[in-house]
Amino acid sequence: MLSLQNVSKHYSHRGKVVKALDNVSVEISQGEFVSIVGPSGSGKSTFLLMLGGMLSPTLGKIAISGELLYDLTSESRALFRRKNVGFLFQSYNLIPYLTALENVQVPLFLTGLSPNDQKEKATQLLTRVGLAERLDHKPSELSGGQQQRVALARMLTNSPKVILADEPTGNLDPETSEQILNFLEEIHKEGHTILMVTHDPRASKRATSILRLAEGKIV
C-alpha cells in the first residue's frame, strides 16, 4: 500500500548538509494504523509530507498503491493526492472567514458536485462528528476540539485511502484528544490506512503499530 525505498531527504544549512531522512525503507500494508514517534528533529514531519506528495525526496522512491508519487507531474500528483490522501494537522488549517459547513464544502466544490449535493454531504459529515448544531459557526466561534472535528469532516470528503495526521491532538485537552482518537479508530475500522505523528504516548498506543524515528532513521 505505502512504500518507501531507500528514501533520503537532505537540506543545506549554512554550508552543511542536514539529513532529515537518511536511507529509509519501509512497507505499510493497507488498513494499518501506524503511530510515528521520535524526538523533535528526527524526521517525522518530513516523512509524512513526503508520503503525502508534498515534499520530494533527495533520493529514493515513494509509492502509494503502486503509484510512484514523484514520477508524476506536479499536476498529476496533486490530483492523485486529492483523490487518495487525507490530511489532519495540529493547526486545523481552516479558512477563518468561512463557516464550518463552507470549510467542509471547499474540497467538495473542487470535485464538481452541485451546490445542493455539496451542502448535503458536508452536513452529513459534520453531523457524524457531532457538529450538527455548529454548521453556521466560523472557526473563531468554535473550540479547538470543534475546529479539529471540522477538519476531520473536511478530510473525509474524498473518502481517502490514506490518512496522514500530524500531531492531531497536539493542541487539545485530554478529554477532547480522546474524542479525536476515537474518531480515528472508528475510521480505521472502516478500512482506511492511517499514519499519525504524535509526541503523546497515550495517542501512540491507540495505533496497531508504532514506527520510531531517530536522526532520520527508523530505529
Backbone as CSV, one residue per row, in Angstrom:
resi,resn,N_x,N_y,N_z,CA_x,CA_y,CA_z,C_x,C_y,C_z
1,MET,0.833,-1.215,0.000,0.000,0.000,0.000,0.866,1.263,0.000
2,LEU,1.729,1.406,1.037,2.661,2.529,1.117,4.074,1.976,1.123
3,SER,4.925,2.544,0.309,6.279,2.010,0.183,7.293,3.139,0.077
4,LEU,8.310,3.081,0.928,9.479,3.955,0.808,10.687,3.059,0.560
5,GLN,11.412,3.337,-0.515,12.581,2.535,-0.867,13.816,3.416,-0.877
6,ASN,14.677,3.216,0.124,15.958,3.935,0.215,15.772,5.446,0.078
7,VAL,14.833,5.972,0.865,14.465,7.390,0.769,15.327,8.250,1.688
8,SER,15.886,9.296,1.120,16.641,10.291,1.890,16.142,11.683,1.528
9,LYS,16.192,12.571,2.507,15.885,13.977,2.260,16.974,14.820,2.899
10,HIS,17.694,15.564,2.063,18.812,16.372,2.531,18.500,17.861,2.351
11,TYR,18.927,18.649,3.325,18.837,20.099,3.238,20.231,20.686,3.381
12,SER,20.394,21.862,2.852,21.644,22.587,3.044,21.415,23.699,4.050
13,HIS,22.213,23.731,5.107,22.069,24.749,6.147,23.446,25.298,6.503
14,ARG,23.658,26.569,6.162,24.931,27.245,6.441,26.117,26.446,5.906
15,GLY,25.944,25.975,4.683,27.030,25.277,4.028,27.188,23.819,4.414
16,LYS,26.333,23.339,5.309,26.406,21.937,5.724,25.167,21.183,5.257
17,VAL,25.336,19.892,4.997,24.228,19.048,4.600,23.561,18.462,5.839
18,VAL,22.243,18.690,5.961,21.463,18.136,7.062,20.584,17.028,6.491
19,LYS,20.678,15.842,7.098,19.895,14.691,6.631,18.627,14.560,7.464
20,ALA,17.515,15.070,6.926,16.238,14.959,7.642,15.752,13.517,7.655
21,LEU,15.933,12.821,6.537,15.715,11.374,6.464,16.936,10.764,5.788
22,ASP,17.342,9.592,6.292,18.599,9.002,5.850,18.399,7.542,5.456
23,ASN,18.193,7.302,4.152,18.115,5.956,3.599,17.055,5.097,4.298
24,VAL,15.831,5.593,4.308,14.713,4.915,4.980,13.973,4.015,3.995
25,SER,13.744,2.785,4.400,12.915,1.852,3.628,11.881,1.243,4.549
26,VAL,10.618,1.258,4.123,9.547,0.678,4.941,8.349,0.377,4.054
27,GLU,7.620,-0.670,4.405,6.374,-1.033,3.725,5.250,-0.988,4.756
28,ILE,4.155,-0.320,4.406,2.987,-0.237,5.285,1.792,-0.798,4.531
29,SER,1.164,-1.808,5.096,0.077,-2.504,4.423,-1.220,-1.708,4.494
30,GLN,-2.120,-1.978,3.567,-3.432,-1.341,3.576,-4.173,-1.695,4.867
31,GLY,-4.810,-0.681,5.460,-5.603,-0.901,6.658,-4.836,-0.812,7.954
32,GLU,-3.543,-0.507,7.911,-2.786,-0.350,9.153,-3.065,1.020,9.780
33,PHE,-2.871,1.082,11.098,-2.910,2.344,11.846,-1.555,2.449,12.537
34,VAL,-0.711,3.337,12.013,0.681,3.420,12.455,0.929,4.748,13.156
35,SER,1.483,4.691,14.367,1.961,5.888,15.050,3.432,6.090,14.708
36,ILE,3.780,7.311,14.377,5.166,7.658,14.075,5.679,8.508,15.228
37,VAL,6.657,7.997,15.940,7.142,8.673,17.141,8.646,8.891,17.043
38,GLY,9.139,9.779,17.912,10.559,10.077,17.948,10.781,11.488,18.446
39,PRO,11.998,11.823,18.821,12.290,13.167,19.330,12.140,14.227,18.253
40,SER,12.037,15.481,18.682,11.971,16.593,17.724,13.196,16.563,16.822
41,GLY,12.976,16.805,15.532,14.086,16.798,14.592,14.465,15.422,14.088
42,SER,13.656,14.414,14.417,14.001,13.046,13.995,13.549,12.727,12.579
43,GLY,12.755,13.619,11.977,12.335,13.413,10.600,10.882,13.007,10.440
44,LYS,10.101,13.081,11.522,8.712,12.598,11.484,7.862,13.379,10.489
45,SER,7.877,14.699,10.594,7.036,15.509,9.707,7.519,15.439,8.266
46,THR,8.827,15.380,8.068,9.378,15.204,6.725,8.873,13.905,6.112
47,PHE,8.888,12.847,6.901,8.397,11.531,6.484,6.946,11.636,6.021
48,LEU,6.126,12.320,6.805,4.703,12.432,6.496,4.467,13.270,5.240
49,LEU,5.165,14.400,5.122,4.986,15.284,3.973,5.404,14.604,2.668
50,MET,6.455,13.804,2.720,6.885,13.108,1.506,5.891,12.029,1.119
51,LEU,5.337,11.319,2.101,4.303,10.328,1.806,3.060,10.981,1.210
52,GLY,2.797,12.225,1.602,1.635,12.938,1.098,1.850,13.610,-0.242
53,GLY,3.019,13.419,-0.834,3.286,14.015,-2.141,3.534,15.505,-2.097
54,MET,3.936,16.004,-0.929,4.112,17.449,-0.767,5.568,17.872,-0.630
55,LEU,6.489,16.889,-0.581,7.907,17.207,-0.400,8.714,16.114,-1.084
56,SER,9.397,16.462,-2.144,10.096,15.448,-2.931,11.356,14.974,-2.216
57,PRO,11.667,13.675,-2.313,12.881,13.143,-1.686,14.122,13.545,-2.477
58,THR,15.240,13.581,-1.802,16.512,13.795,-2.484,16.904,12.535,-3.245
59,LEU,16.665,11.396,-2.602,16.960,10.095,-3.195,15.851,9.116,-2.834
60,GLY,15.668,8.090,-3.666,14.735,7.025,-3.321,13.388,7.150,-4.010
61,LYS,12.539,6.138,-3.757,11.233,6.031,-4.391,10.140,5.948,-3.322
62,ILE,9.021,6.641,-3.568,7.868,6.611,-2.674,6.635,6.253,-3.503
63,ALA,5.891,5.245,-3.038,4.727,4.787,-3.800,3.521,4.609,-2.887
64,ILE,2.345,4.921,-3.429,1.063,4.619,-2.782,0.261,3.784,-3.770
65,SER,-0.157,2.601,-3.312,-0.914,1.669,-4.173,-0.212,1.448,-5.508
66,GLY,1.115,1.359,-5.467,1.897,1.085,-6.667,2.202,2.287,-7.524
67,GLU,1.638,3.438,-7.192,1.862,4.674,-7.970,3.077,5.403,-7.407
68,LEU,4.126,5.548,-8.227,5.329,6.263,-7.796,5.035,7.765,-7.808
69,LEU,4.920,8.330,-6.610,4.422,9.704,-6.487,5.268,10.712,-7.242
70,TYR,6.577,10.589,-7.127,7.433,11.636,-7.660,7.905,11.354,-9.081
71,ASP,7.314,10.306,-9.704,7.448,10.138,-11.149,6.312,10.862,-11.876
72,LEU,5.302,11.306,-11.112,4.180,12.048,-11.679,4.541,13.519,-11.846
73,THR,3.864,14.202,-12.762,3.992,15.655,-12.831,3.366,16.261,-11.579
74,SER,3.679,17.488,-11.293,3.121,18.129,-10.102,1.597,18.187,-10.170
75,GLU,1.051,18.399,-11.386,-0.400,18.451,-11.539,-1.023,17.076,-11.308
76,SER,-0.415,16.037,-11.861,-0.931,14.678,-11.676,-0.805,14.234,-10.231
77,ARG,0.278,14.651,-9.600,0.476,14.290,-8.191,-0.567,14.972,-7.311
78,ALA,-0.892,16.230,-7.608,-1.917,16.946,-6.847,-3.275,16.277,-7.015
79,LEU,-3.587,15.824,-8.230,-4.851,15.135,-8.487,-4.892,13.797,-7.750
80,PHE,-3.792,13.057,-7.794,-3.718,11.772,-7.091,-3.902,11.989,-5.585
81,ARG,-3.254,13.013,-5.057,-3.357,13.318,-3.621,-4.787,13.669,-3.243
82,ARG,-5.439,14.461,-4.092,-6.809,14.882,-3.792,-7.768,13.703,-3.757
83,LYS,-7.503,12.687,-4.584,-8.393,11.535,-4.664,-8.101,10.474,-3.609
84,ASN,-6.851,10.420,-3.121,-6.437,9.262,-2.325,-5.931,9.564,-0.920
85,VAL,-5.595,10.818,-0.637,-4.928,11.138,0.626,-5.704,12.203,1.384
86,GLY,-5.862,11.982,2.692,-6.474,12.972,3.563,-5.469,13.455,4.590
87,PHE,-5.513,14.736,4.924,-4.566,15.317,5.876,-5.298,15.868,7.093
88,LEU,-4.688,15.669,8.257,-5.206,16.234,9.501,-4.026,16.832,10.249
89,PHE,-4.102,18.166,10.531,-2.967,18.868,11.110,-3.270,19.378,12.526
90,GLN,-2.211,19.620,13.259,-2.339,20.162,14.609,-2.998,21.539,14.594
91,SER,-2.744,22.308,13.540,-3.222,23.698,13.478,-4.590,23.839,12.789
92,TYR,-5.220,22.710,12.444,-6.570,22.644,11.860,-6.630,23.119,10.404
93,ASN,-5.948,24.251,10.091,-5.905,24.786,8.717,-7.292,25.070,8.135
94,LEU,-8.179,25.607,8.977,-9.496,26.023,8.478,-9.410,27.438,7.912
95,ILE,-10.314,27.745,6.977,-10.378,29.097,6.415,-11.194,29.956,7.375
96,PRO,-10.588,30.983,7.970,-11.220,31.682,9.099,-12.520,32.409,8.778
97,TYR,-12.703,32.855,7.525,-13.903,33.635,7.193,-15.042,32.757,6.668
98,LEU,-14.829,31.434,6.616,-15.882,30.514,6.189,-16.479,29.794,7.392
99,THR,-17.744,29.424,7.292,-18.394,28.652,8.350,-17.876,27.208,8.326
100,ALA,-18.247,26.454,9.354,-17.875,25.035,9.395,-18.380,24.332,8.138
101,LEU,-19.634,24.589,7.783,-20.223,23.956,6.603,-19.446,24.333,5.346
102,GLU,-19.122,25.594,5.189,-18.410,26.056,3.997,-16.993,25.493,3.937
103,ASN,-16.338,25.372,5.089,-14.992,24.783,5.114,-15.016,23.353,4.595
104,VAL,-16.029,22.600,4.972,-16.124,21.210,4.522,-16.537,21.138,3.055
105,GLN,-17.263,22.150,2.591,-17.702,22.175,1.192,-16.558,22.478,0.223
106,VAL,-15.478,23.090,0.692,-14.409,23.518,-0.220,-13.874,22.354,-1.069
107,PRO,-13.423,21.238,-0.476,-12.940,20.140,-1.334,-14.042,19.508,-2.173
108,LEU,-15.288,19.587,-1.710,-16.403,19.059,-2.491,-16.657,19.912,-3.737
109,PHE,-16.468,21.222,-3.586,-16.589,22.131,-4.739,-15.585,21.740,-5.824
110,LEU,-14.375,21.345,-5.404,-13.325,21.003,-6.367,-13.641,19.728,-7.135
111,THR,-14.531,18.888,-6.604,-14.903,17.655,-7.289,-15.988,17.889,-8.335
112,GLY,-16.592,19.095,-8.322,-17.623,19.402,-9.302,-19.032,19.049,-8.873
113,LEU,-19.216,18.683,-7.596,-20.565,18.401,-7.098,-21.436,19.652,-7.186
114,SER,-22.744,19.469,-7.355,-23.661,20.602,-7.357,-23.691,21.221,-5.961
115,PRO,-24.035,22.510,-5.849,-24.098,23.159,-4.530,-24.991,22.419,-3.537
116,ASN,-26.125,21.912,-4.004,-27.023,21.185,-3.100,-26.389,19.898,-2.587
117,ASP,-25.705,19.174,-3.481,-25.044,17.934,-3.083,-23.861,18.221,-2.155
118,GLN,-23.160,19.321,-2.428,-22.068,19.723,-1.531,-22.599,19.950,-0.117
119,LYS,-23.659,20.716,-0.027,-24.223,21.060,1.274,-24.723,19.814,2.002
120,GLU,-25.374,18.921,1.247,-25.917,17.701,1.861,-24.804,16.817,2.416
121,LYS,-23.753,16.611,1.627,-22.666,15.741,2.086,-21.905,16.379,3.242
122,ALA,-21.631,17.682,3.151,-20.927,18.381,4.231,-21.728,18.324,5.523
123,THR,-23.033,18.480,5.421,-23.898,18.400,6.607,-23.839,17.003,7.216
124,GLN,-23.868,15.972,6.378,-23.781,14.593,6.873,-22.480,14.351,7.623
125,LEU,-21.369,14.839,7.062,-20.064,14.616,7.684,-19.936,15.377,9.003
126,LEU,-20.416,16.608,9.034,-20.357,17.389,10.274,-21.281,16.788,11.335
127,THR,-22.397,16.247,10.918,-23.292,15.561,11.860,-22.604,14.326,12.427
128,ARG,-21.875,13.617,11.581,-21.156,12.421,12.041,-20.163,12.743,13.152
129,VAL,-19.498,13.904,13.074,-18.505,14.254,14.097,-19.114,15.092,15.218
130,GLY,-20.439,15.140,15.271,-21.119,15.777,16.393,-21.267,17.273,16.316
131,LEU,-21.290,17.818,15.101,-21.354,19.275,14.951,-22.595,19.728,14.182
132,ALA,-23.670,18.971,14.272,-24.896,19.330,13.553,-25.433,20.696,13.979
133,GLU,-25.133,21.093,15.227,-25.627,22.386,15.727,-24.623,23.519,15.506
134,ARG,-23.545,23.259,14.796,-22.484,24.262,14.627,-22.187,24.545,13.153
135,LEU,-23.103,24.206,12.272,-22.848,24.330,10.838,-22.507,25.755,10.421
136,ASP,-23.162,26.732,11.038,-23.008,28.126,10.616,-21.985,28.894,11.454
137,HIS,-21.237,28.187,12.282,-20.222,28.841,13.124,-18.886,28.917,12.383
138,LYS,-18.229,30.065,12.508,-16.891,30.234,11.949,-15.858,29.690,12.938
139,PRO,-14.626,29.413,12.478,-13.615,28.830,13.374,-13.422,29.594,14.679
140,SER,-13.474,30.918,14.632,-13.272,31.713,15.847,-14.387,31.506,16.868
141,GLU,-15.506,30.957,16.418,-16.650,30.716,17.302,-16.683,29.270,17.811
142,LEU,-15.632,28.503,17.485,-15.564,27.106,17.876,-14.368,26.859,18.782
143,SER,-14.485,25.880,19.654,-13.352,25.482,20.491,-12.320,24.756,19.624
144,GLY,-11.128,24.534,20.196,-10.090,23.807,19.462,-10.553,22.425,19.042
145,GLY,-11.213,21.727,19.938,-11.703,20.392,19.620,-12.747,20.406,18.521
146,GLN,-13.616,21.415,18.549,-14.640,21.529,17.496,-13.996,21.855,16.155
147,GLN,-12.979,22.715,16.173,-12.268,23.027,14.930,-11.599,21.779,14.355
148,GLN,-11.024,20.960,15.230,-10.373,19.739,14.743,-11.407,18.766,14.169
149,ARG,-12.610,18.774,14.732,-13.658,17.905,14.198,-14.142,18.415,12.832
150,VAL,-14.160,19.736,12.643,-14.464,20.277,11.308,-13.382,19.816,10.327
151,ALA,-12.119,19.905,10.752,-11.015,19.464,9.895,-11.132,17.972,9.586
152,LEU,-11.580,17.195,10.562,-11.778,15.760,10.362,-12.880,15.510,9.332
153,ALA,-13.982,16.224,9.450,-15.075,16.092,8.484,-14.609,16.489,7.084
154,ARG,-13.853,17.571,6.996,-13.337,18.021,5.693,-12.421,16.966,5.081
155,MET,-11.594,16.344,5.915,-10.670,15.328,5.437,-11.401,14.122,4.844
156,LEU,-12.588,13.827,5.375,-13.331,12.642,4.952,-14.118,12.840,3.663
157,THR,-14.108,14.051,3.117,-14.955,14.328,1.941,-14.601,13.445,0.749
158,ASN,-13.305,13.081,0.607,-12.917,12.275,-0.555,-12.743,10.800,-0.197
159,SER,-13.205,10.394,1.003,-13.048,9.006,1.463,-11.641,8.503,1.170
160,PRO,-10.630,9.152,1.749,-9.244,8.856,1.364,-8.806,7.445,1.747
161,LYS,-8.013,6.837,0.870,-7.423,5.538,1.204,-6.420,5.683,2.339
162,VAL,-5.705,6.799,2.319,-4.627,7.044,3.281,-4.901,8.344,4.026
163,ILE,-4.776,8.291,5.354,-4.938,9.483,6.190,-3.610,9.768,6.877
164,LEU,-3.109,10.985,6.703,-1.862,11.419,7.316,-2.187,12.475,8.358
165,ALA,-1.929,12.157,9.611,-2.282,13.043,10.725,-1.006,13.489,11.435
166,ASP,-0.763,14.790,11.448,0.444,15.345,12.072,0.073,16.008,13.395
167,GLU,0.342,15.320,14.493,0.024,15.801,15.841,-1.442,16.249,15.939
168,PRO,-2.403,15.415,15.571,-3.808,15.854,15.524,-4.401,16.195,16.883
169,THR,-3.760,15.748,17.965,-4.258,16.067,19.309,-3.317,17.016,20.051
170,GLY,-2.335,17.567,19.340,-1.281,18.349,19.992,-1.764,19.587,20.716
171,ASN,-2.860,20.218,20.245,-3.359,21.452,20.862,-4.594,21.223,21.732
172,LEU,-4.906,19.955,22.017,-6.182,19.650,22.660,-5.999,19.122,24.077
173,ASP,-7.028,19.350,24.913,-7.012,18.806,26.270,-7.240,17.292,26.208
174,PRO,-6.936,16.571,27.296,-7.030,15.101,27.273,-8.396,14.568,26.859
175,GLU,-9.476,15.174,27.347,-10.810,14.675,27.013,-11.109,14.829,25.526
176,THR,-10.769,15.999,24.982,-11.014,16.245,23.566,-10.090,15.397,22.695
177,SER,-8.845,15.212,23.148,-7.917,14.329,22.437,-8.502,12.933,22.309
178,GLU,-9.108,12.463,23.397,-9.720,11.132,23.395,-10.823,11.046,22.337
179,GLN,-11.614,12.108,22.194,-12.682,12.117,21.200,-12.114,12.003,19.783
180,ILE,-11.050,12.764,19.503,-10.443,12.721,18.170,-9.843,11.347,17.900
181,LEU,-9.178,10.768,18.892,-8.595,9.436,18.714,-9.677,8.387,18.511
182,ASN,-10.804,8.548,19.192,-11.928,7.621,18.992,-12.431,7.685,17.551
183,PHE,-12.512,8.911,17.010,-12.937,9.060,15.620,-11.941,8.391,14.676
184,LEU,-10.637,8.584,14.939,-9.622,7.971,14.083,-9.693,6.448,14.142
185,GLU,-9.924,5.909,15.332,-10.082,4.459,15.457,-11.294,3.962,14.666
186,GLU,-12.375,4.719,14.743,-13.596,4.359,14.014,-13.335,4.356,12.511
187,ILE,-12.629,5.384,12.032,-12.307,5.483,10.609,-11.379,4.342,10.195
188,HIS,-10.435,4.018,11.062,-9.515,2.915,10.781,-10.273,1.603,10.605
189,LYS,-11.263,1.370,11.447,-12.040,0.134,11.374,-12.839,0.036,10.080
190,GLU,-13.042,1.168,9.427,-13.753,1.171,8.143,-12.824,0.833,6.980
191,GLY,-11.535,0.643,7.274,-10.598,0.202,6.242,-9.583,1.224,5.789
192,HIS,-9.602,2.415,6.381,-8.634,3.435,5.994,-7.261,3.144,6.614
193,THR,-6.220,3.465,5.869,-4.854,3.378,6.382,-4.507,4.715,7.031
194,ILE,-3.999,4.678,8.266,-3.712,5.918,8.993,-2.265,5.924,9.450
195,LEU,-1.584,7.034,9.197,-0.258,7.284,9.759,-0.361,8.547,10.596
196,MET,0.005,8.451,11.851,-0.176,9.565,12.790,1.136,9.889,13.501
197,VAL,1.637,11.078,13.256,2.779,11.583,14.020,2.267,12.085,15.365
198,THR,2.912,11.667,16.443,2.481,12.129,17.766,3.630,12.088,18.764
199,HIS,3.590,13.031,19.714,4.509,13.015,20.860,3.828,12.402,22.084
200,ASP,2.531,12.144,21.985,1.740,11.704,23.134,1.760,10.178,23.224
201,PRO,2.374,9.618,24.279,2.419,8.157,24.417,1.030,7.522,24.448
202,ARG,0.059,8.227,25.043,-1.295,7.670,25.098,-1.893,7.568,23.700
203,ALA,-1.621,8.572,22.870,-2.126,8.540,21.496,-1.437,7.441,20.690
204,SER,-0.125,7.307,20.851,0.615,6.323,20.054,0.144,4.905,20.342
205,LYS,-0.295,4.646,21.568,-0.742,3.305,21.938,-2.075,2.926,21.301
206,ARG,-2.787,3.917,20.740,-4.070,3.631,20.098,-3.871,3.016,18.709
207,ALA,-2.671,3.124,18.170,-2.383,2.581,16.848,-2.143,1.079,16.936
208,THR,-2.171,0.417,15.784,-1.904,-1.021,15.742,-0.414,-1.317,15.678
209,SER,0.388,-0.325,15.286,1.840,-0.489,15.292,2.502,0.871,15.466
210,ILE,3.758,0.839,15.882,4.499,2.075,16.152,5.799,2.059,15.351
211,LEU,6.062,3.168,14.657,7.291,3.347,13.897,8.110,4.428,14.595
212,ARG,9.329,4.080,14.995,10.176,5.036,15.720,11.269,5.583,14.805
213,LEU,11.398,6.910,14.818,12.444,7.575,14.047,13.419,8.270,14.982
214,ALA,14.677,8.234,14.632,15.711,8.979,15.363,16.813,9.354,14.386
215,GLU,17.132,10.632,14.357,18.193,11.149,13.471,17.989,10.705,12.017
216,GLY,16.708,10.724,11.611,16.393,10.441,10.224,16.368,8.973,9.839
217,LYS,16.496,8.090,10.820,16.482,6.659,10.540,15.396,5.960,11.340
218,ILE,14.897,4.836,10.816,13.966,4.001,11.565,14.746,3.180,12.566
219,VAL,14.337,3.269,13.819,15.040,2.523,14.867,14.141,1.482,15.509
